[in-house]
Amino acid sequence: MRTLLPFLLIVLVCPLMMIFMMRGMHGGHDDHTEQPKQPSLFDQPDPRDARLAELEREVAELRDAREPSEPSRR
């Protein structure tokens, strides 16, 4: 029985410690108020997207302005 006692203590203490640790991780906050969302880099538009759209419009304008007799290079 003496050799079994340390094993039983560990087995019984482990779930109790898990409960207390999980409660501690949540900070004991019972109110479910919405925290303000922090801005993320992914929420902001990428400036390269605007530049890409601008360049695509410019390419389209140049293709439209090109004389129809010129052969296409694609």
Secondary structure, 3 states (H helix, E strand, C coil): CCCHHHHHHHHHHHHHHHHHHHHHHCCCCCCCCCCCCCCCHHHCCCHHHHHHHHHHHHHHHHHHHCCCCCCCCC
